[in-house]
Amino acid sequence: MAEVLILGGTGTISSHTLAALVAGGHGCTILTRGDHGPPGVAGVATVTGDRRDEAALAAALATVRPDVVIDFACFRPEEARAIARIAHGRIRHYVFVSTVDVFGFPQPSLPIAEDAPPCAANTAYAEAKQACERIFAAACDSGRFPVTIVRPTYSLGPRFVISLFEHRADRVMARMRHGRAVAVPGDGGRLIHVSDAADTGRMIAALAGRVDARGARLTVGTAGSVMTHADYCRRLAHAVGAEPRLVFVPDAALAAEPAVADGLYPALTRFDLSFAIGGHPAFDGFAYRGGIDAGIAAYAARIEAQGAFASPPPEDFEDALAARFG
């Protein structure tokens, strides 16, 4: 068993990773700013600090003396350089949590292979993660700084459900609850790869200390959990107890819509997204839960408790699109 330091351990995927590590008998400490509250897993130590503060990062490594570091909170190249410098020669394994967005879209074939060469990044976030990956690839040393890069697919759980136009699904699920139409790009047949966050978290936890994963770049998430945009929207509607009213909107109309210009559609959901999963050392014996519906339902229950569905949402661009194309 390993002593594991998690950088950022209370998010959607990281909380599942933490639970799986503890269940597997690993000792766990998280370095967190505390934005999401306590980790919610018994027996986990917490060090409060900002991952971006090099002094706090160095102090956490000196205090915990981990065998393994799993980094959910590295988003910028300077943060990658800092951990590569601070942890060099001090740990047995470093796991960098990147994103499938580093592949860049569109890719020439589907599903997107784990070793597919990256295209130009579609967002500043993906571009920064690409830069971090390059830094870790250059710093990777099997004896002094052994690195595994993991790229989670879009992983759903109580804290995070993606929509087709923005990261938070509150707005679209509120529209569904109140019987309002929702826009779907094209004919609804485009693909999205959404995973159970528990699957993703358990796959990351299973890598801790694995010598055979060092130097690898792995896609993690629920294998085969690919569906059309229309089916995905129907699942969101089911979670809020509604019959979906889907309006299929031509891509040209969406491209000209100012309200979606800065959202997910231009960068991600106008492309087919399907990812190959299989390079993980434990892939052949990994038991997928494979159910995104439970995560969506938990998310719906959480935002309802916060009042997201209390009153009809204000009219927005989807009402205008529904009037044109419904």
C-alpha positions as CSV (number, residue, x, y, z in Angstrom):
1,M,0.0,0.0,0.0
2,A,1.1,3.5,-0.7
3,E,1.0,6.9,1.0
4,V,-0.8,9.1,-1.5
5,L,-1.0,12.9,-1.6
6,I,-3.9,14.2,-3.7
7,L,-3.7,17.8,-5.0
8,G,-7.3,18.9,-5.1
9,G,-9.3,16.0,-3.6
10,T,-12.9,17.2,-3.2
11,G,-14.1,17.5,-6.9
12,T,-16.4,15.3,-9.0
13,I,-13.7,12.8,-10.1
14,S,-11.2,13.3,-7.3
15,S,-13.7,12.5,-4.5
16,H,-14.4,9.1,-6.2
17,T,-10.6,8.5,-6.6
18,L,-10.1,9.3,-2.9
19,A,-12.9,6.8,-1.8
20,A,-11.3,4.1,-4.0
21,L,-7.9,4.7,-2.6
22,V,-9.1,4.5,1.0
23,A,-11.1,1.3,0.2
24,G,-7.9,-0.2,-1.3
25,G,-6.0,0.4,1.9
26,H,-3.9,3.4,0.8
27,G,-3.1,6.2,3.2
28,C,-4.4,9.5,1.8
29,T,-3.9,13.2,2.4
30,I,-5.4,15.9,0.3
31,L,-4.0,19.4,-0.3
32,T,-7.0,21.6,-0.9
33,R,-8.2,25.2,-0.6
34,G,-11.3,23.9,1.0
35,D,-13.7,25.3,-1.6
36,H,-15.9,22.2,-1.7
37,G,-15.8,21.5,2.1
38,P,-14.3,18.4,3.7
39,P,-13.5,15.3,1.7
40,G,-16.4,13.2,3.1
41,V,-14.3,10.1,3.4
42,A,-13.3,8.8,6.9
43,G,-9.6,8.5,7.7
44,V,-8.4,11.1,5.2
45,A,-6.0,13.8,6.4
46,T,-6.3,17.3,5.0
47,V,-3.6,19.9,4.4
48,T,-5.1,23.3,3.7
49,G,-3.2,25.3,1.1
50,D,-3.2,26.6,-2.4
51,R,-1.8,24.2,-5.1
52,R,-0.5,27.3,-6.9
53,D,1.6,28.4,-3.9
54,E,5.0,26.7,-4.4
55,A,5.9,27.1,-0.7
56,A,2.6,25.4,0.3
57,L,3.2,22.6,-2.2
58,A,6.7,22.0,-1.0
59,A,5.6,22.0,2.6
60,A,2.8,19.5,1.9
61,L,5.4,17.1,0.3
62,A,7.7,17.5,3.2
63,T,5.0,16.9,5.8
64,V,3.2,14.0,4.1
65,R,6.3,12.3,2.5
66,P,4.1,10.6,-0.1
67,D,5.0,7.7,-2.3
68,V,2.5,8.8,-4.9
69,V,1.1,12.2,-5.9
70,I,-2.2,12.4,-7.9
71,D,-2.6,15.9,-9.2
72,F,-6.1,17.1,-10.1
73,A,-5.2,20.8,-9.7
74,C,-2.5,21.4,-12.2
75,F,-3.9,23.7,-14.9
76,R,-1.0,25.9,-16.1
77,P,2.5,25.3,-17.3
78,E,4.1,27.1,-14.4
79,E,2.3,24.8,-12.0
80,A,3.6,21.8,-13.9
81,R,7.2,23.0,-13.8
82,A,6.8,23.6,-10.0
83,I,5.7,20.1,-9.1
84,A,8.2,18.5,-11.5
85,R,11.0,20.5,-9.7
86,I,9.7,20.0,-6.2
87,A,8.8,16.3,-6.4
88,H,11.8,15.2,-8.4
89,G,13.6,12.4,-6.6
90,R,11.1,12.5,-3.7
91,I,8.2,10.3,-4.9
92,R,7.7,6.9,-6.6
93,H,4.9,7.9,-8.9
94,Y,3.2,11.1,-10.1
95,V,-0.2,10.9,-11.8
96,F,-1.2,14.0,-13.8
97,V,-4.9,14.4,-14.4
98,S,-5.2,16.0,-17.8
99,T,-8.3,16.0,-20.1
100,V,-9.5,14.4,-23.4
101,D,-9.7,17.9,-24.7
102,V,-5.9,17.8,-25.3
103,F,-6.6,15.6,-28.4
104,G,-8.1,18.7,-30.2
105,F,-11.1,18.3,-32.4
106,P,-12.1,17.1,-34.9
107,Q,-9.9,14.0,-35.0
108,P,-9.6,12.1,-38.3
109,S,-11.1,8.8,-36.9
110,L,-13.3,7.5,-34.1
111,P,-13.1,6.4,-31.5
112,I,-10.1,8.6,-30.7
113,A,-7.2,6.3,-29.9
114,E,-5.1,6.9,-26.7
115,D,-2.0,7.4,-28.8
116,A,-3.7,9.7,-31.3
117,P,-1.5,12.7,-32.1
118,P,-3.0,15.9,-30.7
119,C,-4.5,18.5,-33.1
120,A,-4.6,22.2,-32.3
121,A,-6.4,22.9,-29.0
122,N,-9.9,24.1,-29.2
123,T,-9.8,26.1,-26.0
124,A,-7.3,27.9,-23.8
125,Y,-7.9,25.3,-21.1
126,A,-7.0,22.5,-23.5
127,E,-4.0,24.4,-24.8
128,A,-2.7,24.8,-21.2
129,K,-3.2,21.1,-20.5
130,Q,-1.3,20.3,-23.7
131,A,1.6,22.4,-22.4
132,C,1.5,20.7,-19.0
133,E,1.7,17.3,-20.7
134,R,4.7,18.3,-22.7
135,I,6.5,19.5,-19.6
136,F,5.8,16.2,-17.8
137,A,6.8,14.1,-20.8
138,A,10.1,16.0,-20.8
139,A,10.6,15.6,-17.1
140,C,9.5,12.0,-16.9
141,D,12.3,9.9,-15.4
142,S,11.5,6.3,-14.4
143,G,13.8,6.5,-11.4
144,R,13.5,10.1,-10.3
145,F,10.2,11.5,-11.5
146,P,8.0,8.7,-12.9
147,V,4.9,10.1,-14.6
148,T,1.5,8.7,-15.8
149,I,-0.8,11.1,-17.7
150,V,-4.5,10.3,-17.5
151,R,-7.2,12.0,-19.7
152,P,-10.7,11.7,-18.2
153,T,-13.7,11.7,-20.5
154,Y,-16.6,13.9,-19.4
155,S,-17.4,12.3,-16.1
156,L,-20.8,12.8,-14.5
157,G,-21.7,12.9,-10.8
158,P,-23.6,14.8,-8.1
159,R,-21.4,17.9,-8.6
160,F,-21.0,18.0,-12.4
161,V,-23.2,17.2,-15.4
162,I,-22.3,18.7,-18.8
163,S,-24.8,20.2,-21.2
164,L,-24.5,20.6,-24.9
165,F,-23.9,24.4,-24.5
166,E,-22.3,25.0,-21.1
167,H,-20.5,23.0,-18.4
168,R,-23.3,23.4,-15.9
169,A,-26.5,21.7,-16.8
170,D,-28.7,23.7,-14.3
171,R,-30.3,25.9,-17.0
172,V,-31.2,23.2,-19.5
173,M,-32.5,20.8,-16.8
174,A,-34.6,23.7,-15.4
175,R,-36.0,24.2,-18.9
176,M,-36.9,20.6,-19.1
177,R,-38.5,20.5,-15.7
178,H,-40.8,23.3,-16.7
179,G,-41.7,21.8,-20.1
180,R,-39.6,24.2,-22.2
181,A,-38.0,23.1,-25.4
182,V,-34.3,22.5,-25.6
183,A,-32.1,22.9,-28.7
184,V,-30.1,20.0,-30.0
185,P,-27.4,20.5,-32.7
186,G,-28.1,19.2,-36.2
187,D,-30.3,16.1,-36.3
188,G,-29.4,15.0,-32.8
189,G,-27.2,12.1,-34.0
190,R,-23.8,13.6,-33.1
191,L,-21.9,11.6,-30.4
192,I,-20.9,12.5,-26.9
193,H,-18.8,10.2,-24.6
194,V,-20.0,10.7,-21.0
195,S,-18.8,8.5,-18.2
196,D,-19.7,7.6,-14.7
197,A,-17.4,9.7,-12.4
198,A,-17.1,6.6,-10.2
199,D,-15.6,4.6,-13.0
200,T,-13.2,7.4,-13.8
201,G,-12.2,7.9,-10.2
202,R,-11.6,4.1,-9.6
203,M,-9.5,3.9,-12.7
204,I,-7.2,6.7,-11.5
205,A,-7.0,5.2,-8.1
206,A,-6.0,1.8,-9.5
207,L,-2.9,3.4,-11.1
208,A,-1.3,4.5,-7.8
209,G,2.2,3.1,-7.7
210,R,1.8,1.0,-10.8
211,V,5.3,0.6,-12.3
212,D,3.7,-0.6,-15.6
213,A,1.8,2.6,-16.0
214,R,4.8,4.9,-15.8
215,G,5.3,6.9,-19.0
216,A,1.8,6.1,-20.2
217,R,-0.9,8.4,-21.5
218,L,-4.2,6.8,-20.7
219,T,-7.9,7.7,-21.4
220,V,-10.0,6.9,-18.4
221,G,-13.7,6.7,-18.0
222,T,-16.5,4.4,-18.8
223,A,-15.6,2.3,-21.8
224,G,-18.3,2.3,-24.6
225,S,-20.5,5.0,-22.9
226,V,-21.1,6.8,-26.1
227,M,-24.5,8.1,-27.1
228,T,-26.2,10.6,-29.4
229,H,-26.9,14.1,-28.3
230,A,-30.7,13.4,-28.6
231,D,-30.4,10.3,-26.3
232,Y,-28.3,12.3,-23.8
233,C,-30.9,15.0,-23.6
234,R,-33.6,12.4,-23.0
235,R,-31.6,11.1,-20.1
236,L,-31.4,14.6,-18.6
237,A,-35.1,15.0,-19.0
238,H,-35.8,11.7,-17.4
239,A,-33.7,12.7,-14.4
240,V,-36.0,15.7,-13.7
241,G,-39.2,13.7,-14.4
242,A,-40.0,15.5,-17.7
243,E,-40.9,14.5,-21.3
244,P,-38.2,16.0,-23.4
245,R,-39.2,18.6,-26.0
246,L,-36.2,18.5,-28.4
247,V,-35.8,21.0,-31.2
248,F,-33.2,20.1,-33.8
249,V,-31.3,23.2,-34.9
250,P,-29.1,23.4,-38.0
251,D,-25.5,23.9,-37.3
252,A,-25.4,27.1,-39.4
253,A,-28.0,28.7,-37.1
254,L,-26.1,27.7,-34.0
255,A,-22.9,29.0,-35.4
256,A,-24.6,32.4,-35.9
257,E,-26.1,32.5,-32.4
258,P,-24.2,34.9,-30.2
259,A,-25.5,33.2,-27.0
260,V,-23.5,30.0,-27.7
261,A,-20.4,31.7,-29.1
262,D,-18.4,31.4,-25.8
263,G,-19.9,28.0,-24.7
264,L,-19.2,24.4,-25.4
265,Y,-20.8,24.2,-28.9
266,P,-18.0,25.9,-30.9
267,A,-15.2,24.1,-29.0
268,L,-16.6,20.6,-28.3
269,T,-20.2,19.6,-29.0
270,R,-20.2,20.5,-32.7
271,F,-17.9,17.5,-33.1
272,D,-18.4,13.8,-32.6
273,L,-16.7,12.8,-29.4
274,S,-15.9,9.1,-28.8
275,F,-12.8,7.8,-27.1
276,A,-11.0,4.5,-27.0
277,I,-10.3,3.2,-23.5
278,G,-8.1,0.2,-23.1
279,G,-4.5,1.0,-22.3
280,H,-5.1,1.0,-18.5
281,P,-3.0,-1.8,-16.9
282,A,-6.1,-3.1,-15.2
283,F,-8.4,-2.7,-18.2
284,D,-9.1,-6.4,-18.8
285,G,-10.2,-7.0,-15.2
286,F,-11.8,-3.6,-14.5
287,A,-15.5,-3.8,-13.5
288,Y,-17.3,-0.8,-15.0
289,R,-20.4,0.4,-13.3
290,G,-21.3,2.1,-16.6
291,G,-24.4,3.9,-15.3
292,I,-24.4,7.6,-15.9
293,D,-28.1,7.9,-14.9
294,A,-27.4,7.6,-11.2
295,G,-24.9,10.5,-11.4
296,I,-27.4,12.6,-13.4
297,A,-30.1,11.9,-10.9
298,A,-27.9,12.8,-8.0
299,Y,-27.0,16.1,-9.7
300,A,-30.6,16.9,-10.4
301,A,-31.5,16.2,-6.7
302,R,-28.7,18.5,-5.5
303,I,-29.6,21.4,-7.7
304,E,-33.3,21.0,-6.9
305,A,-32.5,21.2,-3.2
306,Q,-30.7,24.5,-4.0
307,G,-33.9,25.8,-5.7
308,A,-32.9,25.5,-9.3
309,F,-36.4,24.3,-10.3
310,A,-38.5,26.5,-8.0
311,S,-39.7,28.8,-10.7
312,P,-39.7,28.8,-14.5
313,P,-36.4,30.0,-16.0
314,P,-36.3,33.2,-17.9
315,E,-36.6,33.1,-21.6
316,D,-33.3,32.7,-23.5
317,F,-31.9,31.9,-26.9
318,E,-33.4,28.4,-26.8
319,D,-36.9,29.8,-26.8
320,A,-36.0,31.9,-29.9
321,L,-34.5,28.8,-31.6
322,A,-37.6,26.7,-30.7
323,A,-39.8,29.3,-32.3
324,R,-37.8,29.2,-35.5
325,F,-37.2,25.5,-35.8
326,G,-39.7,23.8,-33.6
